[in-house]
């Protein structure tokens, strides 16, 4: 039976001290920061969604909410698990996963990835949507509807979950006694090993490789291509249209009428985004956000490629070390630290977001300022009437 069942990974793998420090003392505080910042993002963009009558801005708000929700779900459950295991010391200071926690550990290490996968696609959709509504505003306004966006969001969640869930059931856990050497004596604890499940019929490596190849192509390569294409095309188009606007501003009205159709078309297309400072800053926000996601995913793509290679040559020790060693820890930490970036960019680039955030944090002060401003306006109006 063991000859047919190739060992998938060893949950008895010794965790280095760096892993304990990162998982137990860095990621839980980062998770708290992500939770707080993304809650503000969700509340503020939901308020914008309710207040605005612009369909395009409603869709953008929904995407921001979806990104914040996915990022929170990607770190919060696993951080609670890390806090219980590493911070509170429930691994008996042996760096081994006890047998009674093996199934939960196996489940969370796989399932917590699917919200991150959904987040990547939400950012990709946001980038493509921003590019289309600026370069093709009249066509895109008919294509980007709320109903279609709701359906698209549901499809993304379902696909991300269905891509990750089979990995949980491909694993068969067995108890295993492990000798632990300490400074004083040698003790034995009950840990576990994981093998490919029987229903795979000896095709465990092939099944796992297919799962990770699909993730590599569908979650990293395709979104990265769309992000690069949308961002580069958008930046080039905005630069060209800005030059066109400068030329048309300097020309007379007669010369504008005689301008070529392509130049006039570019100007008309671009003025939707150029005349609105908030819209320009939102475009910059999308470009920076999608670029950061692309940069963060590059090391993860390399990690997956090397991981797939180790599966193909059946080098499970190196595969385990890659996933729980310094490389895997650093890449996971980088992804988790990037989750509050939407809140930071929104604060820096969106005046409306800052205003709503200030109203939420200091409601009494802002109410007092509004009341004084209203009184001042009324006094100025009254004095003006008297003077007339």
N, C-alpha and C positions, 0 to 999 in steps of 0.2 A: 504493500500500500504506500509506504514511504517512497518507493522507487517511482511510483506514478505521480505522487504529489510532490511537486517541487516546492521548496521552501520559498515563500513570498517575501517575508521579512521577519526579523526577530524582534519581538517586542521586549525581549529581555536585554536588548542592546544597552550597553552602558552609556548613560547620558553624561556628557562632559560637564564640568563645573560652569563653563561658559553658557551652556544650554540652560542650566538651572537659573543662572543670573538673568539671562534674557527672558526666559519664559515666566520666571517667578517674581522678578522684581522690576522689569522694564515694561513688558507687554501689559500687565494689569493696569498700571497708571496711564499708559497710552490709551487703553480701552476706555478709561473714565473720561479722558480728554475728548476722544472720538465721540463718545455718547453725548456729552454736553454740547459740543460744537455742532454735531449733526442734528441734535434736537432743535437748536436754534435755526438751522438751515431748513428743516422740515416745517417748523411753525411759520417762519417768515415767508418762505416761498408758497406755502399753502394760503397764507393771507394774501399774497400777491395774486395767486390763482383766483381767489374769490373776488378780489377788487377789480382786476383788469377786465376789459371787454375785448381786448385784442386776442384773437384765437392763437396766433403764433406765440405770444408771450405766455398764454395759458399752457401750451404744449411744453415750452421751455421750463416753466415752473414745475410741471409734472416730472420732467426728466431730472431736474435738480433734486426733487424729493425722492425719486427712485434711486438716484446715485447715493444720496445720504443714507437711505434706508438699507441699501445693499451693503455699503461699507460698514455700517453699524452691526449688521447681522454677521458680517465676515469676521469680526474681531470679538464681539461681546461674548458669545457662547464659549468659544475656545479660551478666552481670557479667564472666565469663571472656572473652567476646568484647570487651567494652569495655576490659578490661585489656590485651588484646593490641593493639587498635587505637589507643586513646587514650593509655593510660598508658605503653606501651612505644614509642609514636610510630611505629607501622607505617602511618600514613597520610601519611608523608613530609612531615609538617609543612605540608601543603597544605590540610587539612580536606576533602579529597576522598577518596571510597572508590575504591581502585584496582580495575581491571577484574577481576583475578584473585581479588578478594574479594567481588565484587558479588553472586554467587549466595548465598554464605553469609550475607552481610549481609541480603539480602532474605528468606532463610529464617528467620533468627533474629528479625528484627523482627516477623514475623507469628506464628511458632509459639510464642514465649515468652509470648504473651498468654493462651493457653488454660488454663494452670494458674491464672492469676489469675481467669479466668471460673469455673473449677471451685471455687475458694476462696470466691467470693461465694455460690455456691449451697450450699456446705457450711455456711457461717455462717447462711444463710437456713433451711436444714433444722434446724439446731441451735436457732434462735430459735423456730420453729414447734413443734418437738418439746418444748421446755421449757414453752411456753405450754399445750400440750395435756395434758402429764402433770400439770400443776398444776391446771388448771381441770377436766379430765376424766380423773382418774387411773385410774379403774376401766375405762373404755372404752379409753384410750390404751395401757394395759399389754398389751392383747391385739393392738393394731394395730402397735405398735412392737416388732418382733421382729428378732433378729440377721440372720436370713435375708433379710428384706425390706430391711434396712439395707444389707447387702452388695450386693444387686441395685441398690438406688438409687444407691449410690456408683459402681458400674460404669457405670450409665446416665449419670450426670453427667459422668464422665470422657470417655465416648464422644461425647456430645453436644457438649461443649466443644471437643473435638479436631476433630470433623466441621464445626463452625461456623467454625473458623479456618483449617483446612488448605486449602480451595479458594482462598483469597486468594493462596496461594503460586503455584498453577498458573495463576492469571489473569494473571500477570506474564510478559512477554517481555523479556529483557535484551539490549541491543545495545551493542557497544563504541563509544566516542566519545572523540575526542581533545579535550582541554580545555587552554586556555591559562591559565597561572597567573602572575599578576603578583606578584613579590616586590620587596623593597626594592632589590635589586641588578640583577635581570634578569627576563626573561620566559621561562618554561619551559613545556614541553608534556608532559602526562601522559596516559596512557590510562585513562579512566574509563568510565562506562557510563550509559546512559539506559534507562528501563523503560517499556514500552508494554503495552497490553492484548493478551493472546494472540490468535492468529488464530482459535482455535476459538470465541471469543466472538462472532465474526461481526458486529463493529461495535456490540455491546451491552455494551461494557465498563463504561461509566458506570452503566447500569441494574443490572448484576450486582453491582458494588461497592456501590452504594447499597442494594440489597436485603440484602447481607451485613451492612453496618453497621446497617441498620434492625433486622434480626433480633437483632443483638447489643444494640442499644439497648433493645429491648423485652424480650427474653428474659433478658438478663444484668443489666440495670439497673432498668428500670421495674417488672417483675413482682417480682423479689426485694426491691426497695425497698418496694413496697406490702406485701408479706408481712411484712417486718421491722417496718415502722411499725405495722401492725395487731397483730402479735403482741406487740411491746414495749409499746405503749400499752394494749392490753387486759390484758396481764399486770400492768402497774404499777397500773392502776385496780382490777383484781381483788384484788391483794395488799393494796392500801390498804383496800378495802371489807372484805375478810376479816379484816384486822388489827383493824378497828373492831368487827367482829362478835365476835371472840375476846375483846376487852377487855370487851364487854358481858356475854358469857357467863361470863367469869371472875368478874365481880362479882355475878352472880345466884346464887341458891340452886339446888340440884339439882332441886327441884320446878319452879322457874321455867324451868329449861333444858328440862325435859320438855314444858312448855307453850309453848315458843317456836315460832314459825311454821316450817313445813317448809323454806322457802327459806333462812332464817337458819341453821337447824341443818345444812342441806345444805352451805351455804357453809363453815360451821365444820369439818364433817367433811372436806370436800374440801381445805381449806387446812391442816389440822393435819399433813398429810404433809410439807409444806414448812416449816411454822412451828416444829415441835418439833425440827428438826434444823438446828443452826447452820451446818454445812457445806453443807447443801442450800440454805439461804437465800443464802449467799455465792456458791454456784455459779449461782443464779438471777441475782444481781446481776452476776456475771461475764458471763453470756450477754447480758444487756440492754446492758451497756456495750460489749462486743465488737461486737455487731450494730449498735449506734448509731454507733460509730466507722466501721465499714465503710460504713454509709449516708452519713455525712458526707463521707467520702473520695471516694465515687463520684459525688457531685453535680457537682464540677468536671469529672470525666471525661465525664459525660453531656452537659454543656454543650459540651465540646470536640467530642464526636461529632456533636452536632446542627449545629454550625457547620461541621464537616468535611464532613458530608453536603450541606450547603447549597453549599459551594464546589465539590463534585463536580457538583451539579446545574447550576451555571452555568458549569462547565468552566473555573474559575479555578484552574489547577494551581499557579501560583506561590504564591498565597496559601495554598493547601492544604498545600503543602510547608513553607512558613514556619510555618504553624500547628502542624504535627506535630513539626518539629525546632527550632522557635523557643522563646522564653522560656516561653510558655504550656504547650506540650507537655512541656518539660523539668521545669518546676515540678510539674505534675500527676503525671508519672511518678515523680519523686523523692518526692512525698508518699505515693504508693501504696507504694513500696519501704520507706520509713521506717516505715510502719504495720505491716509484717509481724511485727516482734517483739512486738506488743502482746499477743498471747495469752500469751506467757511472762511478761510484766510483770503482767498481770491475774491470772494463776495464782499468781504469787508473793505478790501483795498480798491476794488474796481466798480462797485455798484453803490451809487449814492442812495438809491431807494432802499437797498438792503440795510445800509448803515442807519438810515433814518428809522426804519421799522425796528431795528435792533435796539436803538437808543430808546425808542418809545416803550419797548418791552422791558428793558432793564431799569429805566427811570421813568415810570409812568406818572408819578406825582410831579416831578420836576418839569417834565415836558408839558403836562397839563397846565401848570402854573405859567410857563413861558407862553403857551398858546393863548391863555387868558389875558396876559399882559399885552401881547402883540395885538389881540383883538381890541382891547381897550384903547391902545395907542392909535390904531387905525381909525376907531370911531371918533376920538378926539381930533385927529387931524382932519377928518371929514367935516366935523362940526365947525372947526375954526375956519376951514375953507369956505363954508357956506356963509359964515358971518362976514368974512372979508368981502365976499361978492356982494 
